[in-house]
Amino acid sequence: MEAFSRVLVLAPHTDDGELGCGGTIARLLEEKKQVFYTAFSIAEKSVPPEFPSNILETEVKKATDALGIKENNLIIKHYEVRTFPYHRQEILEDIVSLRKEIKPALIFMPSLADLHQDHKVIAEEGARAFKASTVLCYEQPWNNLSFGTSCLVRLEERHISKKIEALKCYGTQKNRDYMSEEFIRGLARTRGVQIGTRYAEAFEVVRWVIN
């Protein structure tokens, strides 16, 4: 962790970053790392009709604040949900701009084997833009066709509690099975058992750069 002073999380939609690596974000922030979070869509067309269409923008601000991410380190784009394949070049250019502006040493993004079309675009263009950086893919079992646990990050109760607190900010998504505290703890416990600790989050290594 000492080598990674600046970290970038690429989230196709609001909540993806918290779901995939919320505990690790909490640990990195605790260790005084600078964490930047980019959400590429607020998924207005997926919002339940009883809520304002832009509610996920409000919720991601609350969730990232709950984790401890600075307001200025949250970047929100407004690509329409499920249309990322049509905006591939624009998205690549956005990610390249983030690389130049932030200069992150560590990047988190969705798995290259993710079945969601938006997630897959972010993963593929993220890998393209960050060929010279350490890149880890976060786990989302409901979308992953396969997932190799080639990197695991040890976490404590306080890190998982922060993750759960952040996800509770997404009131519009509370009925999704993967948002339940039971699921979040269960998956973290499973990954923890793999390395002999209480909790962990798993990642696939796309590239690991040793300086």
C-alpha positions in Angstrom: 0.0 0.0 0.0 2.9 2.4 0.7 3.7 2.8 -3.0 0.2 4.0 -3.9 -0.2 7.6 -2.7 -2.7 8.5 -5.4 -5.6 6.1 -6.3 -8.3 6.3 -9.0 -11.6 4.4 -8.8 -13.4 4.0 -12.2 -17.1 3.4 -11.6 -19.3 2.9 -14.6 -22.4 3.9 -12.6 -22.8 5.4 -9.1 -22.4 2.7 -6.4 -20.2 0.4 -8.5 -17.0 1.7 -6.8 -18.4 1.3 -3.3 -19.7 -2.2 -4.1 -16.5 -3.4 -5.7 -13.9 -1.8 -3.4 -15.6 0.2 -0.7 -13.7 -1.5 2.1 -10.4 -1.0 0.4 -11.2 2.6 -0.2 -11.9 3.0 3.5 -8.5 1.4 4.3 -6.6 3.6 1.8 -8.2 6.8 3.1 -7.3 5.7 6.7 -3.7 5.3 5.5 -3.8 8.9 4.2 -3.9 8.1 0.5 -5.5 10.4 -2.0 -8.5 8.6 -3.5 -10.3 10.0 -6.6 -13.6 8.5 -7.7 -15.1 8.9 -11.1 -18.7 7.8 -11.9 -19.4 7.8 -15.6 -23.2 7.7 -15.3 -25.9 8.6 -12.8 -28.2 6.1 -14.6 -31.2 8.4 -14.8 -33.2 5.9 -16.9 -32.8 3.2 -14.2 -34.1 5.3 -11.3 -37.4 4.1 -9.9 -40.3 6.4 -11.0 -41.0 7.7 -7.5 -37.6 9.4 -7.3 -36.2 12.4 -9.1 -34.3 11.3 -12.1 -31.0 12.8 -10.9 -31.2 11.3 -7.4 -28.2 9.0 -7.9 -26.0 12.1 -8.2 -27.1 13.1 -4.7 -26.7 9.6 -3.4 -23.1 9.2 -4.7 -22.1 12.4 -3.1 -23.4 11.2 0.2 -21.9 7.7 -0.2 -18.4 8.9 -1.1 -18.5 11.4 1.7 -19.4 8.6 4.1 -16.3 6.7 3.0 -14.2 9.9 3.5 -13.5 10.8 -0.2 -13.0 14.6 -0.5 -15.8 16.4 -2.4 -13.2 17.7 -5.0 -12.0 14.2 -5.6 -15.4 13.0 -6.9 -15.9 13.4 -10.6 -19.3 12.8 -12.1 -19.9 12.2 -15.9 -23.3 12.0 -17.5 -23.2 9.2 -20.0 -26.5 7.6 -20.5 -26.8 4.2 -18.9 -26.4 1.2 -21.3 -25.0 3.3 -24.1 -21.3 3.2 -23.3 -20.4 1.1 -26.3 -21.6 4.0 -28.6 -19.3 6.4 -26.7 -16.2 4.3 -26.5 -13.8 6.9 -27.9 -15.2 9.8 -25.8 -14.9 7.6 -22.7 -11.3 6.7 -23.6 -10.5 10.3 -24.0 -12.0 11.1 -20.6 -10.0 8.3 -18.9 -6.8 9.5 -20.6 -7.5 13.0 -19.3 -7.9 11.6 -15.8 -4.6 9.8 -16.1 -2.9 13.1 -17.1 -4.6 15.2 -14.4 -4.5 12.8 -11.5 -1.4 10.7 -12.2 -2.7 7.8 -10.1 -0.3 5.0 -9.1 -3.2 2.5 -8.6 -6.4 2.2 -10.6 -9.5 0.2 -9.6 -12.0 -0.7 -12.3 -14.6 -3.4 -13.2 -13.5 -6.9 -14.4 -12.7 -7.4 -18.0 -15.0 -10.4 -17.8 -18.0 -8.3 -16.6 -21.1 -9.0 -18.7 -22.6 -5.5 -18.3 -22.0 -3.5 -21.5 -21.2 -0.3 -19.7 -18.8 -2.0 -17.2 -17.0 -3.8 -20.0 -16.3 -0.6 -21.9 -14.9 1.1 -18.7 -12.7 -2.0 -18.1 -11.4 -2.2 -21.6 -10.8 1.5 -22.1 -9.3 1.7 -18.6 -6.8 -1.1 -19.4 -6.0 0.7 -22.7 -5.4 4.1 -21.0 -3.4 2.7 -18.0 -1.0 0.3 -19.8 1.9 1.6 -17.7 0.1 1.6 -14.3 -0.9 -0.9 -11.6 -4.5 -1.8 -12.4 -6.8 -4.0 -10.3 -10.3 -5.2 -11.3 -12.9 -5.3 -8.5 -15.4 -8.1 -7.9 -19.1 -7.9 -8.7 -20.3 -11.5 -8.7 -23.8 -10.8 -10.2 -22.1 -9.4 -13.4 -18.8 -11.4 -13.5 -18.7 -14.3 -16.0 -15.6 -15.4 -14.2 -13.3 -13.9 -11.6 -9.8 -14.8 -10.5 -8.9 -13.8 -6.9 -5.3 -13.0 -7.7 -5.1 -10.1 -5.2 -6.7 -9.8 -1.8 -6.7 -6.9 0.5 -7.0 -7.5 4.3 -9.8 -5.5 5.9 -11.0 -4.9 9.5 -14.5 -4.5 10.8 -14.2 -0.7 10.6 -13.5 -0.9 6.9 -16.5 -3.1 6.2 -18.7 -0.9 8.4 -17.7 2.1 6.3 -18.6 0.3 3.1 -22.0 -0.7 4.5 -22.6 2.9 5.7 -21.8 4.2 2.3 -24.0 1.8 0.5 -26.9 2.7 2.8 -26.8 6.1 1.2 -28.3 4.6 -2.0 -31.9 4.5 -0.9 -33.0 4.0 -4.5 -31.1 0.7 -4.7 -31.9 -0.8 -1.3 -34.1 -3.6 -2.7 -31.2 -5.1 -4.8 -29.9 -8.3 -3.3 -26.3 -7.3 -3.6 -26.9 -4.2 -1.5 -27.9 -6.1 1.6 -25.5 -6.0 4.6 -25.8 -9.8 4.8 -24.4 -10.2 1.3 -21.6 -7.5 1.7 -20.4 -9.2 4.9 -20.8 -12.7 3.5 -18.6 -12.0 0.5 -16.0 -10.1 2.5 -16.0 -13.0 5.0 -15.5 -15.5 2.2 -12.6 -13.6 0.8 -11.1 -13.2 4.3 -11.2 -17.0 4.8 -9.1 -17.4 1.7 -6.2 -15.6 3.4 -6.8 -16.4 7.0 -8.3 -13.1 8.1 -11.7 -11.9 9.1 -12.6 -9.8 6.1 -11.0 -9.1 2.7 -11.9 -7.8 -0.8 -10.7 -9.6 -3.9 -9.3 -8.2 -7.1 -8.0 -9.4 -10.4 -4.5 -8.2 -11.4 -4.5 -6.7 -14.9 -1.0 -5.2 -14.4 1.2 -4.8 -11.4 4.0 -2.2 -11.8 7.0 -2.3 -9.4 9.0 0.9 -9.4 
